[in-house]
Amino acid sequence: MLNQGANQPALYSLVIAGALLAVLPLVALFLFLQRFWSIDLVSGAVKS
């Protein structure tokens, strides 16, 4: 795969673009659910 990538530099940009598209939904989900995690952490610390 490295040899093929050296022959076709456009392959690197395609792989980087695919990795970015794969990570973006995970980042969005993490940011969306972050407020629920903080609420759960605070409520768990207050209960005895």
DSSP file (Angstrom, degrees, kcal/mol; ACC not computed):
  #  RESIDUE AA STRUCTURE BP1 BP2  ACC     N-H-->O    O-->H-N    N-H-->O    O-->H-N    TCO  KAPPA ALPHA  PHI   PSI    X-CA   Y-CA   Z-CA
    1    1 A M     >        0   0    0      0, 0.0     4,-2.2     0, 0.0     5,-0.2   0.000 360.0 360.0 360.0 -37.3    0.0    0.0    0.0
    2    2 A L  H  >  +     0   0    0      2,-0.2     4,-1.9     1,-0.2     5,-0.1   0.900 360.0  50.3 -65.1 -38.6    2.9    2.4    0.7
    3    3 A N  H  > S+     0   0    0      1,-0.2     4,-1.5     2,-0.2    -1,-0.2   0.903 110.9  48.7 -65.4 -39.6    4.4    1.7   -2.7
    4    4 A Q  H  > S+     0   0    0      1,-0.2     4,-1.6     2,-0.2    -1,-0.2   0.881 110.6  51.4 -67.0 -37.3    1.0    2.4   -4.4
    5    5 A G  H  < S+     0   0    0     -4,-2.2     7,-0.3     1,-0.2    -1,-0.2   0.832 106.1  54.7 -68.7 -32.3    0.6    5.6   -2.4
    6    6 A A  H  < S+     0   0    0     -4,-1.9    -1,-0.2     1,-0.2    -2,-0.2   0.846 110.7  46.1 -68.9 -32.6    4.1    6.7   -3.5
    7    7 A N  H  < S+     0   0    0     -4,-1.5    -2,-0.2     1,-0.3    -1,-0.2   0.791 121.4  37.6 -78.1 -28.1    3.1    6.3   -7.1
    8    8 A Q    ><  -     0   0    0     -4,-1.6     3,-1.9    -5,-0.1     4,-0.5  -0.816  63.1-178.5-126.7  90.4   -0.3    8.0   -6.7
    9    9 A P  T >> S+     0   0    0      0, 0.0     4,-1.0     0, 0.0     3,-0.9   0.758  80.3  69.7 -62.2 -22.8    0.0   11.0   -4.3
   10   10 A A  H 3> S+     0   0    0      1,-0.2     4,-1.8     2,-0.2     5,-0.1   0.745  85.8  69.8 -66.2 -20.5   -3.7   11.6   -4.7
   11   11 A L  H <> S+     0   0    0     -3,-1.9     4,-2.2    -6,-0.2    -1,-0.2   0.873  93.9  54.9 -64.6 -36.4   -4.3    8.5   -2.7
   12   12 A Y  H <> S+     0   0    0     -3,-0.9     4,-2.5    -4,-0.5    -1,-0.2   0.930 107.9  47.7 -62.8 -45.1   -3.0   10.1    0.4
   13   13 A S  H  X S+     0   0    0     -4,-1.0     4,-2.3     1,-0.2    -1,-0.2   0.858 110.9  52.6 -65.4 -33.2   -5.5   13.0    0.2
   14   14 A L  H  X S+     0   0    0     -4,-1.8     4,-2.2     2,-0.2    -1,-0.2   0.903 110.4  47.1 -67.6 -40.5   -8.3   10.5   -0.5
   15   15 A V  H  X S+     0   0    0     -4,-2.2     4,-2.4     2,-0.2    -2,-0.2   0.904 112.6  49.2 -67.4 -41.4   -7.4    8.5    2.7
   16   16 A I  H  X S+     0   0    0     -4,-2.5     4,-2.3     2,-0.2    -2,-0.2   0.909 111.5  49.4 -64.6 -41.9   -7.2   11.7    4.8
   17   17 A A  H  X S+     0   0    0     -4,-2.3     4,-2.2     1,-0.2    -2,-0.2   0.900 111.7  49.1 -64.5 -40.1  -10.6   12.9    3.5
   18   18 A G  H  X S+     0   0    0     -4,-2.2     4,-1.7     2,-0.2    -2,-0.2   0.892 110.7  49.9 -65.7 -39.3  -12.1    9.5    4.3
   19   19 A A  H  X S+     0   0    0     -4,-2.4     4,-1.7     2,-0.2    -2,-0.2   0.896 110.5  50.4 -66.0 -39.4  -10.6    9.5    7.8
   20   20 A L  H  X S+     0   0    0     -4,-2.3     4,-2.1     1,-0.2    -2,-0.2   0.916 110.4  49.0 -64.9 -42.2  -12.0   13.0    8.4
   21   21 A L  H  < S+     0   0    0     -4,-2.2    -1,-0.2     1,-0.2    -2,-0.2   0.817 111.5  50.7 -66.6 -29.3  -15.5   12.0    7.2
   22   22 A A  H  < S+     0   0    0     -4,-1.7     4,-0.5    -5,-0.2    -1,-0.2   0.819 114.1  43.4 -76.2 -30.1  -15.3    8.9    9.5
   23   23 A V  H  X S+     0   0    0     -4,-1.7     4,-2.2     1,-0.2     3,-0.4   0.796  96.6  74.7 -86.9 -30.0  -14.3   10.9   12.6
   24   24 A L  H  X S+     0   0    0     -4,-2.1     4,-2.4     1,-0.2     5,-0.2   0.880  95.3  48.6 -56.2 -44.7  -16.7   13.9   12.2
   25   25 A P  H  > S+     0   0    0      0, 0.0     4,-2.4     0, 0.0    -1,-0.2   0.872 111.2  51.9 -63.6 -33.2  -19.9   12.0   13.3
   26   26 A L  H  > S+     0   0    0     -4,-0.5     4,-2.3    -3,-0.4    -2,-0.2   0.907 110.5  47.1 -68.0 -40.3  -18.1   10.7   16.3
   27   27 A V  H  X S+     0   0    0     -4,-2.2     4,-2.5     2,-0.2     5,-0.2   0.916 112.7  49.7 -65.8 -42.5  -16.9   14.2   17.3
   28   28 A A  H  X S+     0   0    0     -4,-2.4     4,-2.1    -5,-0.2    -2,-0.2   0.909 111.8  48.4 -63.0 -41.9  -20.4   15.6   16.8
   29   29 A L  H  X S+     0   0    0     -4,-2.4     4,-2.5     2,-0.2    -1,-0.2   0.903 111.0  50.8 -64.8 -41.3  -21.9   12.8   18.9
   30   30 A F  H  X S+     0   0    0     -4,-2.3     4,-0.9     1,-0.2    -2,-0.2   0.928 111.8  46.8 -62.0 -45.3  -19.4   13.3   21.7
   31   31 A L  H  < S+     0   0    0     -4,-2.5     4,-0.5     1,-0.2    -1,-0.2   0.867 113.2  49.6 -66.6 -35.2  -20.1   17.1   21.8
   32   32 A F  H >< S+     0   0    0     -4,-2.1     3,-0.5     1,-0.2     4,-0.3   0.909 115.7  41.6 -68.6 -41.8  -23.8   16.4   21.8
   33   33 A L  H 3X S+     0   0    0     -4,-2.5     4,-1.8     1,-0.2     3,-0.3   0.526  91.3  88.7 -84.8  -5.1  -23.7   13.9   24.6
   34   34 A Q  H 3X S+     0   0    0     -4,-0.9     4,-2.1     1,-0.2    -1,-0.2   0.866  84.1  54.4 -63.1 -36.3  -21.2   15.8   26.7
   35   35 A R  H <> S+     0   0    0     -3,-0.5     4,-1.8    -4,-0.5    -1,-0.2   0.859 107.5  50.4 -68.1 -32.3  -23.9   17.8   28.5
   36   36 A F  H  > S+     0   0    0     -3,-0.3     4,-2.2    -4,-0.3    -1,-0.2   0.873 108.9  51.9 -71.4 -36.1  -25.6   14.6   29.6
   37   37 A W  H  X S+     0   0    0     -4,-1.8     4,-2.3     2,-0.2    -2,-0.2   0.911 109.6  48.9 -65.2 -41.0  -22.4   13.1   30.9
   38   38 A S  H  X S+     0   0    0     -4,-2.1     4,-2.2     2,-0.2    -1,-0.2   0.887 110.5  51.1 -67.2 -36.8  -21.7   16.2   33.0
   39   39 A I  H  X S+     0   0    0     -4,-1.8     4,-2.5     1,-0.2    -1,-0.2   0.918 111.6  48.0 -64.1 -42.8  -25.2   16.1   34.4
   40   40 A D  H  X S+     0   0    0     -4,-2.2     4,-2.0     1,-0.2    -2,-0.2   0.881 110.7  51.2 -65.6 -38.3  -24.8   12.5   35.4
   41   41 A L  H  X S+     0   0    0     -4,-2.3     4,-1.5     2,-0.2    -1,-0.2   0.912 112.6  45.4 -66.1 -41.3  -21.4   13.1   37.0
   42   42 A V  H  X S+     0   0    0     -4,-2.2     4,-1.6     2,-0.2    -2,-0.2   0.914 113.4  48.9 -68.4 -42.5  -22.8   16.0   39.1
   43   43 A S  H  X S+     0   0    0     -4,-2.5     4,-1.8     1,-0.2    -1,-0.2   0.856 110.6  51.5 -68.2 -32.8  -25.9   14.0   40.1
   44   44 A G  H  < S+     0   0    0     -4,-2.0    -1,-0.2    -5,-0.2    -2,-0.2   0.828 109.9  49.3 -70.6 -30.9  -23.8   11.0   41.1
   45   45 A A  H  < S+     0   0    0     -4,-1.5    -2,-0.2    -5,-0.2    -1,-0.2   0.791 111.7  48.7 -77.5 -27.6  -21.5   13.2   43.2
   46   46 A V  H  < S+     0   0    0     -4,-1.6    -2,-0.2    -5,-0.1    -1,-0.2   0.863  94.7  83.5 -81.8 -37.1  -24.5   14.8   45.1
   47   47 A K     <        0   0    0     -4,-1.8     0, 0.0    -5,-0.2     0, 0.0  -0.342 360.0 360.0 -67.9 146.8  -26.4   11.7   45.9
   48   48 A S              0   0    0     -2,-0.0    -1,-0.1     0, 0.0    -4,-0.0   0.389 360.0 360.0-129.3 360.0  -25.3    9.8   49.0
